[in-house]
Amino acid sequence: MNFNLTLFGQTIAMIVFVWFCMKYIWPFIMEAIETRQKEIADGLAAGERGRSDLVQAQGESERTIAEARDQARLIVEQANARASEIVEHARAEGEYEKARQLEGARSEIEVEINRARDELRSEVVAIAVAGAEKLLAREIDAAAHGELLDQLAAEL
């Protein structure tokens, strides 16, 4: 056997084998590789979308929590304002009631003072009549001198 002829035959067999593989086998392998690359790329894209969705959901949850805190703070402020209003209203009602009771007590005291003055006047008149009666040693007619006694009581 000739070494050149063997080498030439092997080279042709290799070329036919490579051509056959390129024509019939290579497209299936390339298709499988491309499919796998596409699946990997889709998986990576889905992972990236998931990561961005997670970041977006975290941001939205933080905004929701912040809004809830703001609403809670607003509710507390409104409750405090309402409590202050109720306290001020109760204080105003208390002041009004105190003033009303004080005015009632003053008017009652005034009535009692006037009554005491009237009683004192009538007692002074009775004492004055009794004293005048003893001084004059005669009876003074209270009905006849009523006007004079009323003037005397008014002066006292």
Legacy VTK file of the C-alpha trace (Angstrom):
# vtk DataFile Version 3.0
C-alpha trace
ASCII
DATASET POLYDATA
POINTS 156 float
0.000 0.000 0.000
0.944 3.352 -0.858
1.225 5.818 1.988
0.101 8.749 -0.141
-2.876 6.912 -1.470
-3.939 5.967 2.078
-3.499 9.496 3.265
-5.461 10.757 0.286
-8.239 8.190 0.912
-8.418 9.071 4.590
-8.570 12.769 3.741
-11.456 12.174 1.314
-13.247 9.975 3.857
-12.776 12.688 6.473
-14.109 15.355 4.095
-17.142 13.192 3.272
-17.669 12.517 6.971
-17.419 16.241 7.829
-19.739 17.133 4.931
-22.227 14.465 6.039
-22.082 15.721 9.645
-22.428 19.344 8.526
-25.335 18.507 6.232
-27.381 16.145 8.420
-26.150 16.132 12.020
-24.873 19.668 12.584
-28.310 21.391 12.114
-29.858 19.219 14.868
-26.995 19.954 17.255
-27.088 23.694 16.448
-30.855 23.737 16.872
-30.536 22.058 20.285
-27.784 24.513 21.297
-29.812 27.507 20.106
-32.915 26.214 21.897
-30.908 25.785 25.082
-29.379 29.258 24.716
-32.830 30.707 24.190
-34.162 28.909 27.289
-31.235 30.178 29.348
-31.727 33.722 28.029
-35.466 33.532 28.776
-34.702 32.239 32.297
-32.247 35.069 32.912
-34.744 37.616 31.571
-37.481 36.166 33.777
-35.123 36.322 36.759
-34.333 39.942 35.956
-38.043 40.745 35.557
-38.695 38.991 38.876
-35.963 41.029 40.525
-37.346 44.278 39.108
-40.884 43.256 40.141
-39.580 42.544 43.645
-37.925 45.953 43.827
-41.104 47.586 42.551
-43.249 45.649 45.052
-40.910 46.623 47.894
-41.145 50.276 46.847
-44.918 50.073 46.661
-45.138 48.344 50.050
-42.951 51.087 51.556
-45.227 53.744 50.031
-48.292 51.931 51.377
-46.736 51.705 54.829
-45.791 55.400 54.698
-49.347 56.307 53.672
-50.743 54.182 56.518
-48.396 55.899 58.977
-49.447 59.310 57.667
-53.107 58.379 58.009
-52.522 57.063 61.532
-50.666 60.265 62.447
-53.513 62.335 60.995
-56.099 60.319 62.949
-54.114 60.780 66.172
-53.793 64.523 65.519
-57.532 64.783 64.855
-58.276 62.816 68.030
-55.992 65.099 70.041
-57.608 68.183 68.518
-61.066 66.808 69.291
-60.011 66.006 72.864
-58.726 69.564 73.246
-62.013 70.904 71.898
-63.976 68.755 74.342
-61.796 69.920 77.247
-62.177 73.558 76.214
-65.933 73.120 75.819
-66.196 71.480 79.249
-64.053 74.252 80.742
-66.273 76.904 79.155
-69.406 75.145 80.417
-67.845 74.927 83.875
-67.030 78.636 83.841
-70.550 79.442 82.688
-72.089 77.227 85.387
-69.801 78.757 88.006
-70.792 82.273 86.919
-74.476 81.310 86.929
-74.289 79.771 90.393
-72.268 82.735 91.661
-74.852 85.140 90.272
-77.642 83.091 91.863
-75.826 83.109 95.191
-75.274 86.883 94.933
-78.935 87.512 94.172
-79.922 85.235 97.068
-77.529 87.111 99.362
-78.987 90.409 98.147
-82.496 89.156 98.894
-81.389 88.035 102.357
-79.697 91.388 102.990
-82.841 93.275 101.973
-84.990 91.013 104.144
-82.629 91.498 107.093
-82.699 95.271 106.540
-86.488 95.241 106.463
-86.601 93.176 109.667
-84.054 95.486 111.259
-86.061 98.549 110.250
-89.240 97.128 111.658
-87.423 96.223 114.881
-85.854 99.710 115.061
-89.279 101.245 114.495
-90.745 99.059 117.234
-87.899 100.021 119.573
-88.254 103.673 118.659
-92.000 103.550 119.280
-91.451 101.794 122.594
-88.785 104.302 123.554
-90.920 107.239 122.535
-93.838 105.753 124.434
-91.780 105.480 127.573
-90.400 108.993 127.115
-93.702 110.583 126.557
-95.425 108.265 128.927
-98.314 108.036 126.731
-99.314 105.884 123.870
-98.471 106.879 120.342
-100.989 105.820 117.765
-98.980 103.795 115.237
-101.738 104.010 112.608
-101.935 107.786 112.859
-98.247 108.318 112.658
-97.527 105.522 110.122
-96.264 107.906 107.477
-93.833 109.498 109.883
-92.634 106.053 110.976
-92.141 104.928 107.345
-89.965 107.992 106.714
-87.968 107.240 109.825
-87.505 103.625 108.699
-86.399 104.763 105.226
-83.807 107.087 106.732
-82.365 104.287 108.849
LINES 1 157
156 0 1 2 3 4 5 6 7 8 9 10 11 12 13 14 15 16 17 18 19 20 21 22 23 24 25 26 27 28 29 30 31 32 33 34 35 36 37 38 39 40 41 42 43 44 45 46 47 48 49 50 51 52 53 54 55 56 57 58 59 60 61 62 63 64 65 66 67 68 69 70 71 72 73 74 75 76 77 78 79 80 81 82 83 84 85 86 87 88 89 90 91 92 93 94 95 96 97 98 99 100 101 102 103 104 105 106 107 108 109 110 111 112 113 114 115 116 117 118 119 120 121 122 123 124 125 126 127 128 129 130 131 132 133 134 135 136 137 138 139 140 141 142 143 144 145 146 147 148 149 150 151 152 153 154 155
